Amino acid sequence: MPAKGSMSEAETRLRCAVCGKPQEVRFKPFCSKRCAQIDLGRWLKGAYAIPGRDEDEGDGTNPPDADPGEGG
């Protein structure tokens, strides 16, 4: 009987990031090359995005191009 929390139990609980089927070690974190390609397509189309700051955010004391160290 395998020990509780063994690697084989952990692997059976991991699911594909796209379709939810069990992950395949070869395509981790996906179950197949197809799901990996679907995910890549989503990134390339911009479906996933890492949020960033808007350029106009700030306190307004220094313009974005100004260097505070310059004497001007």
C-alpha positions as CSV (number, residue, x, y, z in Angstrom):
1,M,0.0,0.0,0.0
2,P,1.5,3.4,-1.0
3,A,2.2,5.9,1.7
4,K,-0.4,8.6,2.2
5,G,0.6,11.7,0.2
6,S,2.8,9.8,-2.1
7,M,3.8,11.3,-5.5
8,S,1.3,9.0,-7.4
9,E,-1.6,10.3,-5.3
10,A,-0.5,13.9,-5.9
11,E,-0.2,13.3,-9.6
12,T,-3.7,11.9,-9.8
13,R,-5.2,15.0,-8.2
14,L,-3.5,17.4,-10.6
15,R,-5.7,18.5,-13.5
16,C,-5.1,20.0,-16.9
17,A,-5.1,23.8,-16.8
18,V,-7.4,23.9,-19.9
19,C,-9.8,20.9,-19.9
20,G,-9.6,19.5,-16.4
21,K,-8.5,16.0,-17.3
22,P,-5.6,14.4,-15.4
23,Q,-2.2,16.0,-16.2
24,E,0.3,14.1,-18.3
25,V,3.8,14.4,-17.0
26,R,5.1,14.9,-20.6
27,F,2.8,18.0,-21.1
28,K,2.7,19.3,-17.6
29,P,0.5,21.3,-16.6
30,F,-1.6,20.0,-19.4
31,C,-3.0,16.6,-20.4
32,S,-1.9,16.8,-24.1
33,K,-0.1,18.8,-26.7
34,R,-3.5,20.0,-27.9
35,C,-4.3,21.6,-24.6
36,A,-0.9,23.2,-24.5
37,Q,-1.4,24.7,-27.9
38,I,-4.9,26.0,-26.9
39,D,-3.3,27.7,-23.9
40,L,-0.5,29.2,-26.0
41,G,-3.1,30.5,-28.5
42,R,-4.9,32.2,-25.7
43,W,-1.8,34.0,-24.5
44,L,-0.9,35.1,-28.1
45,K,-4.4,36.4,-28.7
46,G,-4.3,38.4,-25.4
47,A,-7.0,36.4,-23.6
48,Y,-4.6,36.3,-20.7
49,A,-3.1,39.5,-19.5
50,I,-0.9,40.5,-16.6
51,P,-2.4,43.6,-15.1
52,G,-0.1,46.7,-15.0
53,R,-0.3,50.3,-14.1
54,D,-1.7,52.9,-16.4
55,E,0.9,55.4,-17.6
56,D,-1.0,58.4,-16.2
57,E,-1.1,57.0,-12.6
58,G,0.9,58.8,-10.0
59,D,0.9,61.8,-7.8
60,G,1.7,64.3,-10.6
61,T,4.8,65.7,-9.0
62,N,7.3,64.3,-11.6
63,P,6.4,64.0,-15.3
64,P,7.2,60.4,-16.6
65,D,10.2,61.6,-18.7
66,A,11.7,63.9,-16.1
67,D,14.8,62.7,-14.1
68,P,14.6,64.0,-10.5
69,G,18.4,64.1,-10.4
70,E,18.7,66.7,-13.3
71,G,19.2,70.3,-12.3
72,G,17.3,71.5,-15.4
